[in-house]
Amino acid sequence: MSRTEAPPLPEPLRVPVADSHTHLDMQDATVEESLARAAAVNVTAVVQVGCDVAGSRWAAETAAAHPAVHASVALHPNEAPRIVHGDPDGIARQGAREPGGRAALDEALAEIDALAALDHVRGVGETGLDFFRTGPEGVAAQEESFRAHIEIAKRHGKALVIHDRDAHADVLRVLRDAGAPERTVFHCYSGDAEMARICAQAGYFMSFAGNVTFKNAQPLRDALAVAPAELVLVETDAPFLTPAPYRGRPNAPYLIPVTLRAMAEVKGMDEDALATAVYDNTARAFDF
């Protein structure tokens, strides 16, 4: 089986569910094809997440055109240092760029602010901190951008979507210090069970992706086991993090049932009950 070949459609869920975090603009299929495949397995809503100004504009436009799509807009944590310090190696999708300094970051944040005001934009993110891909020189720009996104989310009454990679303590510190929005979602939750208890106490939503099915992901499953059902979401982060047994092949919203069924087993819940809870939680988190 080719690793580039799309996995087959799983058995449809009996209860509708939502994909709380996807990147339709990075997938091979058209939006219409992606939504049709998702609907065929009862994934009836998706949250399309922007990672830069151009992607956030696209997310907002796509949500305006498709009732099943809800937009979240932001500068990804790794985007902020690229804007400020430049990207001579062209790591970002837009290719190499010159340093823009603080003024360029302010300009980009102003665009995100304007998009966040739109009715069909339901979230601000993915934002947060990423110490895996960004070195110490980029941390200040990341935190400044993160704090600005928190303020934007609160001012517009939108959900805050957190990207947290190798930065758990600092993400929690900034949320405490700045004051988290009423609805905060940890996308692709990556903490352990103790952090899940901290998030639960704060009322943060925890969204689990296909990596919860990986053999080496027992700490994630332990976190899912203690996360309250009323705070759990499911996502693809497609085209990334394809669940087992399709790991390494392209991910898409139609594969949500694979991850959700694995999650139900971890939580000892009936599949339909978890799907119902997840849909309700996602609608509550993103106000749709």
N, C-alpha and C positions, 0 to 999 in steps of 0.2 A: 504493500500500500504506500503510495507516494505521500511524503510529509507535506506536500503542497496541496494535496487533494482535500476538499472540504469533507468533514465528517457527515455521516448520514443523519437525517432527521430522527430524533428520538421519539419514543412513544409520547403522544400529546398529554399534557397535564389535564386533569378533569376540572381544575379550578384556574381561572385566569391569574396570571402573575406578571410582574413588571421587572424589567432589567434596569437596575438603578444606576448603571454607569456603562456606557458604550461609546465607541468612536466609529460611527458609520462612515465618516470621511476617510478612514484608513483601511476600509474593507473593500474587497474586490467587487461585490455586488452593488447594484444601484440601491438607493434608499427604498424604492418601491419593492424591489426583490427582497431586501432584508426584512422589511416589515411584513411582507406576505409569508415568508418562511417562518418568521416568529409567530405570526397569528395562527399558522397551521398547527402549532404545538401549544397554543393558548398563552403565548407571551404577547400580551395585548398593549403594552406601553413600554417605552424606552426613554431613558434620560440620555440625551446626546450632549457630550461634554467637550467644551472647547479648551485648548491648551495654550493658545496664543490669540492675538487680536484677530487674525484672519480666520482661524478655526472657530472662534467665538462668534464672529459675524455669521459664519456658515451655520453654526448650531442654531442661532436665533432665526435665521431665514428658513431653515429646514423645519423647525418647530412651528413656525407661522404657517407653513404649507401642509403640514401633516398632523392631524389631531392626536395621533398615537405617539408623537414625539414631543418631549419636553426638554427645554434647553437649560444648560448650565454653562456659564461663561467665566473665563479667568485667564490669567497668565500662569502656566505651570510653574512650580517652584524652580525648575531648571531653566525656565525662560527668563526670569528676572535677571540673573547674572549675565546671561547672553546679551540682554538689552543694555545693561550698564557697562559691562567690560568688553563686549564684542565676542565674536565667535569665529576666529580666524580659520579654524579647521572645518567649519561648515557642518557641525554636528546637528544643528537644528534642521528641520525639514526645509526651511527657506534658504539654506546654504549659508556660506560665510557672510559675516557682517562686521561692520566697523563698530567700535565702542560708541555708545550714545550718552553715557553718563546718567546722572539723576534726572535730567530734563526729559530724556527719552523714556525712562521708566514712568515718570509722571504723566507723560502724554499717553502711553499705552494704558495706564490705569484709568485715565479719564475716559478712554474708549470703552473699557470694561464697565465702568460706572454707568455710562450712557446705555449700554446694552442691558445691564442689570435692571434698569427702570422699566423695560418692556414687559407687558403682561405675560407673554408666552415664555419668558425666561423665568425659570423656577428655582434656579440655584446659582450660587457664586462659587466657582471652583472648577477644576481641581486646583487648590492652592494648599500651601503648607510648607513643609521642609523636607529636603531630600539630601542627605549627607552621603549617599552612595555615589551619585554621579557628579555632584558639585563639591569642589574642595573648599578649604577654609577661606580662600579669597572671595568666594561667592556667598558665604553665609549671611553677611550683613544685608546684601541685596535681597536674598530670599526672605529674611525675617521682615524687612521693611515692606516687601510686597505682600507677605502673609497678613501683616497687621492692617494694611490698606484694604485687602479683600474682606477681612473681618468687619471693618467699618462699613464697607459698601453693602455687605450682606445685611447687617443690622439696620442700616438706614433705609434699605428698600424692602425689608421684611422677607428676605429670601433665605433658603437653606444654604448653609456653608458646607462645601464638599472638600474634605481634607485628603491631601496626598501626604502620607507619612512614611518615609523610607529611611530606616536607620536613624530615626530622630525622635523616638517616642517621648522621652522626657522633655525635650525642648518644645515639641508641639503642644504637649499638655501645659507646659509653663506659659507659653504665649497665650493659649486659650484662657487660662486662669487670669493672667495679667491684663489682657485686653478685654476680657469678658466675652464669652462665646455667645453667638446668636441663639435665639430660642430653639432653632432646629439646626443641629450640626451632625454631619454624616462622615464617619471614617470610611472612605472608599478603600476597597481592597484591604480590609482590616488585616494588620500584620503583627499585632501585639500578642502577648501571652494571656493566660487566664487572669492573672493579677491585674493587668491593664484593662481587661474586659470588665472587671469589677469596678475599676475606677471610672471607666466610661459609662457604665450602667448607673452608677451613683450620680453622675453628672447629667444623665438623660441623653447621652450621645447615641445616635444610631450607629450600628456596626454593620457594614456591608461586606459580605463574603463572596469571594470570586472562585474561579475554578481551581486555584492552587490549594484550596482546602481539601481537595481530593488527592493531592500528591502524597506519595509514600512517606516522604520526609517531613510532612506537615502536621505531625501530632500536636505540637504546641498550638497551632491554629484550631485544630479540632477541640482541644481542651478549652480554648477561649470560647469557641462556639457553644460548647456544652454548658458553660456558665452564663452566657449572654442571655438576658431575658428575651423571650419570644417576641415581646412587643417592641423590641429595639433592633431586631434582626432584619437585614435586607439581603438580597442576592443580586449579583451583577456578573457580567462577562468581562468587562474591561477589554472587549474585543477590539482588535483581532488578537489580543494577547491572552495569556493565562488559560488556555484551552484545558478543560477538565480531563482527567483520566477517564477512559483509556485513549483519549485522542490528543494527549499532550504533544506539543510540537507542531500540530496541524492548525490551520486557521480557525480562529474562534469567531462566533457570531451570536446574536441574541437568541437564535433558535436552539442553542445548546443549553440555555438556562435550565431546562428540566433535568439534565444530567447532574448539574451542581445541586439543584434543589433537592433531588432525591437523596444524594449523599448527605446533605445537611440534615434532612429529616431523620436519617438513620443515626447520625451523631446525637441529635437532640432527643431521640426516642419518641418522635412525634409522627402522627399520621401525615402522609404526604399532602392530603387535601387541607388539613388543618394548618400546616406550615405555609402552604401556598396562599391560603386566605390571609393569614397573619402578615406575610411578606407583602402582599399587594396592599393591604390596608396601611401597613407601616410606610410603604413607599409613597402612597398617596398623601399620607399625613406629613411625611418629611418634606415632600416637594409641593404640597398644597395643590393637588390636581384631582 
